[in-house]
Amino acid sequence: PPAADAPPLGHLLSDGDIRGINEFITGPLTKLVTAHMNTKVYQLAATVKATRQGLKNTVRNWFGVKSKGDSPAPAPSGASAAGGGPPRYTYNTIEAQMRSLADCALILRDYATANSYYRMAASEFKGDKSWRNYAACQEMAAVSLFLGDGARKEIDEALDKATAHFLKSSLPRHATRATIWMNSDLSEPTKKALKCWMSSLRSILPFWCSRMTTSRSSTF
């Protein structure tokens, strides 16, 4: 950290420098980030679709039902952590890719798509009894419903599931957060503030998405 008597950071920047930086961030950088995220969404959507089609064909083959053409093999699902702990999901699992796709869609303000993939991922996590990840997806499904003007009943149902399964996962702080939100007044100022916060994430999400889809150490 700088010394106590050191000049403040950026003290050599002129007003013109600051305006130029602001114009760069709100102009070409924002367009670049948005384009990157759109590309990432298309890539993830194609991967998820192909993988789920592969899973469907696998089920058909078990019952002796033939399908047209060959489908790609499904990506591996979450493997149990060492010591018999809850499942952990690496970057290339279908569950992790669904969650990444939902997060990207949410930041791009495609709330309907985000909600669809959050629910899809939640279903996968539920099947694995990965309650922490299931609860997190239910909470984010509530966020997407709220931002997309969804029904209050659906929002409350998602938050109720999130609360119950956060508690089941021994995460009382997360459960408290979901409970407070469920019992709060979901007013227009709250929605505006949340949208501003989501917009502020646009500059860092491409890095996060890239890490989630390329780093073999990334897990849920």
Backbone hydrogen bonds in HBPLUS format (Angstrom, degrees):
<---DONOR---> <-ACCEPTOR-->    atom                        ^
c    i                          cat <-CA-CA->   ^        H-A-AA   ^      H-
h    n   atom  resd res      DA  || num        DHA   H-A  angle D-A-AA Bond
n    s   type  num  typ     dist DA aas  dist angle  dist       angle   num
A0006-ALA N   A0003-ALA O   3.06 MM   3  5.12 163.4  2.09 108.3 112.4     1
A0011-HIS N   A0008-PRO O   3.22 MM   3  5.70 138.7  2.40 142.5 137.8     2
A0013-LEU N   A0010-GLY O   3.07 MM   3  5.44 163.3  2.10 113.0 118.4     3
A0018-ILE N   A0014-SER O   3.08 MM   4  6.42 160.3  2.12 152.4 156.7     4
A0019-ARG N   A0015-ASP O   2.98 MM   4  6.23 157.5  2.03 146.4 152.6     5
A0020-GLY N   A0016-GLY O   2.89 MM   4  6.08 155.0  1.96 145.4 152.6     6
A0021-ILE N   A0017-ASP O   2.93 MM   4  6.21 156.7  1.99 151.7 157.4     7
A0022-ASN N   A0018-ILE O   2.98 MM   4  6.18 162.3  2.01 148.4 153.4     8
A0023-GLU N   A0019-ARG O   2.90 MM   4  6.11 157.3  1.96 149.3 155.3     9
A0024-PHE N   A0020-GLY O   2.96 MM   4  6.13 149.5  2.06 142.4 150.8    10
A0025-ILE N   A0021-ILE O   2.96 MM   4  6.21 158.4  2.00 152.0 157.3    11
A0026-THR N   A0022-ASN O   2.98 MM   4  6.13 167.4  1.99 152.0 155.4    12
A0027-GLY N   A0023-GLU O   2.90 MM   4  5.65 123.9  2.22 133.0 145.7    13
A0029-LEU N   A0024-PHE O   3.07 MM   5  6.04 162.2  2.11 173.1 173.0    14
A0031-LYS N   A0027-GLY O   3.18 MM   4  6.48 160.7  2.22 154.4 160.1    15
A0032-LEU N   A0028-PRO O   2.90 MM   4  6.08 155.0  1.96 148.0 155.0    16
A0033-VAL N   A0029-LEU O   2.89 MM   4  6.10 163.1  1.92 152.8 156.9    17
A0034-THR N   A0030-THR O   2.93 MM   4  6.08 164.4  1.96 150.2 154.6    18
A0035-ALA N   A0031-LYS O   2.97 MM   4  6.10 159.7  2.01 145.7 151.3    19
A0036-HIS N   A0032-LEU O   2.96 MM   4  6.15 157.1  2.01 146.8 153.4    20
A0037-MET N   A0033-VAL O   2.95 MM   4  6.20 158.0  2.00 150.8 156.5    21
A0038-ASN N   A0034-THR O   2.93 MM   4  6.16 156.3  1.99 149.2 155.7    22
A0039-THR N   A0035-ALA O   3.03 MM   4  6.25 159.7  2.08 148.5 153.5    23
A0040-LYS N   A0036-HIS O   2.96 MM   4  6.23 155.5  2.03 145.3 152.5    24
A0041-VAL N   A0037-MET O   2.87 MM   4  6.11 152.0  1.95 148.1 155.5    25
A0042-TYR N   A0038-ASN O   3.03 MM   4  6.32 162.8  2.06 151.5 155.0    26
A0043-GLN N   A0039-THR O   2.98 MM   4  6.22 161.9  2.02 151.3 156.4    27
A0044-LEU N   A0040-LYS O   2.92 MM   4  6.07 167.1  1.94 150.6 154.3    28
A0045-ALA N   A0041-VAL O   2.83 MM   4  5.93 159.9  1.87 150.9 157.2    29
A0046-ALA N   A0042-TYR O   3.00 MM   4  6.15 158.1  2.05 145.9 151.3    30
A0047-THR N   A0043-GLN O   3.02 MM   4  6.26 157.7  2.07 147.3 153.6    31
A0048-VAL N   A0044-LEU O   2.83 MM   4  6.03 167.3  1.85 155.5 158.8    32
A0049-LYS N   A0045-ALA O   2.93 MM   4  6.02 162.7  1.96 146.6 151.8    33
A0050-ALA N   A0046-ALA O   2.98 MM   4  6.09 164.3  2.01 146.8 151.2    34
A0051-THR N   A0047-THR O   2.92 MM   4  6.05 159.3  1.96 149.2 155.4    35
A0052-ARG N   A0048-VAL O   2.90 MM   4  6.04 165.3  1.92 152.6 156.4    36
A0053-GLN N   A0049-LYS O   2.96 MM   4  6.08 151.4  2.05 144.4 152.7    37
A0054-GLY N   A0050-ALA O   2.95 MM   4  6.17 147.6  2.06 139.4 148.5    38
A0055-LEU N   A0051-THR O   2.91 MM   4  6.28 148.1  2.02 145.1 154.1    39
A0056-LYS N   A0052-ARG O   2.90 MM   4  6.18 154.9  1.96 145.6 152.2    40
A0057-ASN N   A0053-GLN O   2.93 MM   4  6.19 157.2  1.99 148.0 153.9    41
A0058-THR N   A0054-GLY O   2.97 MM   4  6.20 147.8  2.08 142.5 151.5    42
A0059-VAL N   A0055-LEU O   3.09 MM   4  6.42 155.5  2.15 148.2 153.5    43
A0060-ARG N   A0056-LYS O   2.96 MM   4  6.28 156.1  2.01 147.5 154.7    44
A0061-ASN N   A0057-ASN O   2.87 MM   4  6.11 154.6  1.94 148.2 154.6    45
A0062-TRP N   A0058-THR O   3.14 MM   4  6.46 143.9  2.28 141.8 150.9    46
A0063-PHE N   A0060-ARG O   3.03 MM   3  5.33 130.1  2.28 101.5 114.4    47
A0065-VAL N   A0060-ARG O   2.81 MM   5  4.92 167.5  1.83 143.4 139.0    48
A0064-GLY N   A0061-ASN O   3.04 MM   3  4.78 161.6  2.08  99.9 104.9    49
A0088-ARG N   A0079-ALA O   3.03 MM   9  5.87 164.4  2.05 153.0 152.6    50
A0220-PHE N   A0089-TYR O   3.00 MM 131  5.11 128.2  2.27 120.7 135.8    51
A0093-THR N   A0090-THR O   3.15 MM   3  5.77 170.6  2.16 125.2 125.9    52
A0097-GLN N   A0093-THR O   3.08 MM   4  6.32 159.1  2.12 152.5 158.5    53
A0098-MET N   A0094-ILE O   2.95 MM   4  6.10 151.5  2.03 144.7 152.0    54
A0099-ARG N   A0095-GLU O   3.07 MM   4  6.30 161.1  2.10 147.4 152.4    55
A0100-SER N   A0096-ALA O   2.93 MM   4  6.14 157.3  1.99 145.3 151.8    56
A0101-LEU N   A0097-GLN O   2.92 MM   4  6.02 157.7  1.97 143.7 149.8    57
A0102-ALA N   A0098-MET O   2.94 MM   4  6.17 158.9  1.99 149.8 155.3    58
A0103-ASP N   A0099-ARG O   3.00 MM   4  6.23 158.9  2.04 148.5 153.9    59
A0104-CYS N   A0100-SER O   2.97 MM   4  6.22 161.1  2.01 150.7 155.6    60
A0105-ALA N   A0101-LEU O   2.99 MM   4  6.17 166.0  2.01 151.6 155.6    61
A0106-LEU N   A0102-ALA O   2.98 MM   4  6.16 149.3  2.07 144.7 153.2    62
A0107-ILE N   A0103-ASP O   3.10 MM   4  6.41 160.2  2.14 150.7 154.5    63
A0108-LEU N   A0104-CYS O   3.02 MM   4  6.28 148.5  2.12 147.8 157.2    64
A0110-ASP N   A0105-ALA O   2.90 MM   5  5.18 156.4  1.95 163.6 158.0    65
A0109-ARG N   A0106-LEU O   2.97 MM   3  5.01 156.5  2.03 105.5 111.0    66
A0114-ALA N   A0110-ASP O   3.03 MM   4  6.25 162.5  2.06 153.0 158.7    67
A0115-ASN N   A0111-TYR O   2.91 MM   4  6.02 162.4  1.94 146.5 150.8    68
A0116-SER N   A0112-ALA O   3.02 MM   4  6.22 156.3  2.08 144.4 151.0    69
A0117-TYR N   A0113-THR O   3.06 MM   4  6.35 160.7  2.10 154.6 158.2    70
A0118-TYR N   A0114-ALA O   2.87 MM   4  6.07 151.6  1.95 151.6 160.4    71
A0119-ARG N   A0115-ASN O   3.02 MM   4  6.17 161.5  2.06 149.1 153.2    72
A0120-MET N   A0116-SER O   3.00 MM   4  6.20 147.5  2.11 137.3 147.1    73
A0121-ALA N   A0117-TYR O   2.83 MM   4  5.94 163.2  1.86 146.0 150.1    74
A0122-ALA N   A0118-TYR O   2.84 MM   4  6.01 154.9  1.91 143.3 151.3    75
A0123-SER N   A0119-ARG O   3.00 MM   4  6.20 150.0  2.09 141.8 148.7    76
A0124-GLU N   A0120-MET O   3.20 MM   4  6.59 150.4  2.30 142.8 150.2    77
A0124-GLU N   A0121-ALA O   3.05 MM   3  5.09 115.8  2.48  95.6 111.0    78
A0125-PHE N   A0121-ALA O   2.90 MM   4  6.24 163.3  1.93 158.1 162.5    79
A0126-LYS N   A0122-ALA O   2.83 MM   4  5.98 152.6  1.90 147.6 155.6    80
A0127-GLY N   A0123-SER O   3.06 MM   4  6.27 151.5  2.15 140.6 147.6    81
A0128-ASP N   A0124-GLU O   3.21 MM   4  6.56 139.9  2.38 140.6 150.9    82
A0128-ASP N   A0125-PHE O   3.13 MM   3  5.10 125.8  2.44  92.8 106.7    83
A0130-SER N   A0125-PHE O   2.92 MM   5  5.12 165.5  1.94 153.9 152.1    84
A0129-LYS N   A0126-LYS O   3.00 MM   3  4.80 151.8  2.08  98.6 107.5    85
A0134-TYR N   A0130-SER O   2.96 MM   4  6.15 153.3  2.04 150.3 158.9    86
A0135-ALA N   A0131-TRP O   2.85 MM   4  5.92 162.6  1.88 147.5 151.2    87
A0136-ALA N   A0132-ARG O   3.02 MM   4  6.26 157.5  2.07 145.2 151.6    88
A0137-CYS N   A0133-ASN O   3.03 MM   4  6.20 155.0  2.09 144.9 150.7    89
A0138-GLN N   A0134-TYR O   3.03 MM   4  6.30 153.4  2.10 147.2 154.8    90
A0139-GLU N   A0135-ALA O   2.93 MM   4  6.20 154.1  2.00 149.5 156.6    91
A0140-MET N   A0136-ALA O   3.02 MM   4  6.28 158.0  2.07 146.0 151.6    92
A0141-ALA N   A0137-CYS O   2.80 MM   4  5.97 141.7  1.94 141.6 153.0    93
A0142-ALA N   A0138-GLN O   3.04 MM   4  6.32 146.2  2.16 140.9 149.0    94
A0143-VAL N   A0139-GLU O   3.09 MM   4  6.50 145.8  2.21 139.0 148.5    95
A0144-SER N   A0140-MET O   2.95 MM   4  6.25 161.9  1.98 150.2 153.5    96
A0145-LEU N   A0141-ALA O   2.94 MM   4  6.15 152.3  2.02 143.7 151.7    97
A0146-PHE N   A0142-ALA O   2.89 MM   4  6.04 157.8  1.94 147.2 153.4    98
A0147-LEU N   A0143-VAL O   2.94 MM   4  6.19 168.3  1.95 156.7 158.9    99
A0148-GLY N   A0144-SER O   2.94 MM   4  5.90 139.8  2.10 135.7 146.8   100
A0150-GLY N   A0145-LEU O   2.59 MM   5  4.53 162.5  1.62 155.0 150.5   101
A0149-ASP N   A0146-PHE O   3.27 MM   3  5.30 157.3  2.33 109.1 108.7   102
A0155-ILE N   A0151-ALA O   3.12 MM   4  6.48 157.7  2.17 151.7 158.4   103
A0156-ASP N   A0152-ARG O   2.90 MM   4  6.14 165.0  1.92 155.4 158.7   104
A0157-GLU N   A0153-LYS O   2.95 MM   4  6.16 152.5  2.03 144.9 152.8   105
A0158-ALA N   A0154-GLU O   3.03 MM   4  6.24 159.2  2.07 148.1 152.7   106
A0159-LEU N   A0155-ILE O   2.98 MM   4  6.24 160.4  2.02 151.4 157.1   107
A0160-ASP N   A0156-ASP O   2.81 MM   4  5.92 149.6  1.90 145.3 153.9   108
A0161-LYS N   A0157-GLU O   3.08 MM   4  6.32 157.2  2.14 145.1 150.2   109
A0162-ALA N   A0158-ALA O   2.94 MM   4  6.19 154.0  2.01 143.7 151.7   110
A0163-THR N   A0159-LEU O   2.84 MM   4  6.02 164.3  1.86 150.5 154.0   111
A0164-ALA N   A0160-ASP O   3.07 MM   4  6.24 170.4  2.08 149.8 152.1   112
A0165-HIS N   A0161-LYS O   3.07 MM   4  6.19 159.2  2.11 148.1 153.3   113
A0166-PHE N   A0162-ALA O   2.85 MM   4  5.95 140.7  2.00 149.1 159.7   114
A0167-LEU N   A0163-THR O   3.10 MM   4  6.30 160.5  2.14 150.3 154.9   115
A0168-LYS N   A0164-ALA O   3.06 MM   4  6.28 145.3  2.18 132.2 142.3   116
A0169-SER N   A0165-HIS O   3.06 MM   4  6.08 128.8  2.33 125.9 137.6   117
A0169-SER N   A0166-PHE O   3.09 MM   3  5.00 131.5  2.34  91.8 105.3   118
A0171-LEU N   A0166-PHE O   2.84 MM   5  5.10 151.9  1.92 145.2 149.0   119
A0170-SER N   A0167-LEU O   3.01 MM   3  4.97 161.2  2.04 107.4 110.1   120
A0175-ALA N   A0171-LEU O   3.08 MM   4  6.36 158.5  2.13 151.5 158.2   121
A0176-THR N   A0172-PRO O   2.82 MM   4  5.99 150.2  1.91 145.1 153.0   122
A0177-ARG N   A0173-ARG O   3.01 MM   4  6.27 158.0  2.05 148.0 153.4   123
A0178-ALA N   A0174-HIS O   3.07 MM   4  6.36 164.6  2.09 151.6 154.7   124
A0179-THR N   A0175-ALA O   2.92 MM   4  6.08 153.0  2.00 144.5 152.6   125
A0180-ILE N   A0176-THR O   2.87 MM   4  6.07 163.0  1.90 155.4 159.0   126
A0181-TRP N   A0177-ARG O   3.05 MM   4  6.25 162.0  2.08 149.1 154.1   127
A0182-MET N   A0178-ALA O   2.90 MM   4  6.06 153.7  1.97 142.6 150.4   128
A0183-ASN N   A0179-THR O   3.05 MM   4  6.26 142.5  2.19 144.6 153.7   129
A0184-SER N   A0181-TRP O   3.16 MM   3  5.04 165.1  2.18 104.3 107.8   130
A0187-SER N   A0185-ASP O   2.77 MM   2  5.52 128.8  2.03 112.5  96.2   131
A0191-LYS N   A0187-SER O   3.12 MM   4  6.50 153.9  2.19 146.7 154.1   132
A0192-LYS N   A0188-GLU O   2.89 MM   4  6.15 158.0  1.94 155.8 161.9   133
A0193-ALA N   A0189-PRO O   2.97 MM   4  6.13 160.2  2.01 146.4 151.2   134
A0194-LEU N   A0190-THR O   2.98 MM   4  6.18 156.2  2.04 146.8 153.5   135
A0195-LYS N   A0191-LYS O   2.92 MM   4  6.13 155.1  1.98 148.7 155.4   136
A0196-CYS N   A0192-LYS O   3.02 MM   4  6.26 152.3  2.10 145.7 153.0   137
A0197-TRP N   A0193-ALA O   3.05 MM   4  6.32 153.0  2.12 143.7 150.9   138
A0198-MET N   A0194-LEU O   2.90 MM   4  6.18 155.8  1.96 147.9 154.6   139
A0199-SER N   A0195-LYS O   2.92 MM   4  6.12 152.7  2.00 145.0 152.3   140
A0200-SER N   A0196-CYS O   3.11 MM   4  6.37 143.2  2.25 140.0 149.2   141
A0200-SER N   A0197-TRP O   3.16 MM   3  5.16 123.2  2.50  93.3 107.4   142
A0201-LEU N   A0198-MET O   3.10 MM   3  5.35 148.7  2.20 103.0 112.4   143
A0202-ARG N   A0199-SER O   3.18 MM   3  5.58 162.4  2.22 111.1 116.4   144
A0204-ILE N   A0201-LEU O   3.07 MM   3  5.60 148.1  2.18 115.0 123.5   145
A0205-LEU N   A0201-LEU O   3.04 MM   4  6.04 143.8  2.18 161.6 172.8   146
A0208-TRP N   A0204-ILE O   3.29 MM   4  6.59 159.2  2.33 148.2 154.3   147
A0208-TRP N   A0205-LEU O   2.94 MM   3  4.89 108.6  2.47  96.5 114.0   148
A0209-CYS N   A0205-LEU O   2.71 MM   4  5.94 166.2  1.73 168.1 171.6   149
A0210-SER N   A0206-PRO O   2.86 MM   4  5.95 161.6  1.89 146.8 152.3   150
A0211-ARG N   A0207-PHE O   2.93 MM   4  6.12 154.5  2.00 144.4 151.5   151
A0212-MET N   A0208-TRP O   2.87 MM   4  6.11 156.8  1.93 149.6 156.2   152
A0213-THR N   A0209-CYS O   3.04 MM   4  6.24 141.2  2.19 146.0 155.5   153
A0214-THR N   A0210-SER O   3.02 MM   4  5.98 117.3  2.43 140.5 154.3   154
A0215-SER N   A0211-ARG O   2.90 MM   4  5.18 158.3  1.95 137.7 142.9   155
A0218-SER N   A0215-SER O   3.28 MM   3  5.62 164.2  2.31 108.3 113.0   156
